[in-house]
């Protein structure tokens, strides 16, 4: 896949007009230059593999649903020893897109004008402009969300840190500050 945009390290453009109600199966893989660009974007040592199997279909009248599974192999630096740590990412995802200005993209509210958000409910649809959606950018985004922010080599513990129990702490007097206030 060739990247059409310079600011996106992994791109796979999907023409909205060519999408039908029947899901289309698509397999995408990052090439060597895209893997290198993803490693720089994600601030990891290297990205050795990124692939995804997608199902792309029409959603409601003018929306698009991209469902899939993203798999990646990355190398990060251990937060304790700075040695390389290999990680595997294997995530299922689903994202719905609607055209900009669609009624389906509005957040539900009540009579008082408050937004009603269900943290366990489905995500609100993303909006797109024009006639294309970048499925590669969606794949990269869900892979990035699965990266461990604090990778640790197996069996390595952070030692040398003593947690303060707070037993020796004394509560300061509210008047301790005033005792030296009027001294000449």
HELIX and SHEET records of a PDB file:
HELIX    1   1 UNK A   16  UNK A   18  5                                   3    
HELIX    2   2 UNK A   32  UNK A   42  1                                  11    
HELIX    3   3 UNK A  103  UNK A  105  5                                   3    
HELIX    4   4 UNK A  135  UNK A  145  1                                  11    
HELIX    5   5 UNK A  178  UNK A  180  5                                   3    
SHEET    1   A 2 UNK A  13  UNK A  15  0                                        
SHEET    2   A 2 UNK A 132  UNK A 134 -1                                        
SHEET    1   B 5 UNK A  24  UNK A  29  0                                        
SHEET    2   B 5 UNK A  46  UNK A  59 -1                                        
SHEET    3   B 5 UNK A  63  UNK A  77 -1                                        
SHEET    4   B 5 UNK A  84  UNK A  99 -1                                        
SHEET    5   B 5 UNK A 126  UNK A 128  1                                        
END                                                                             
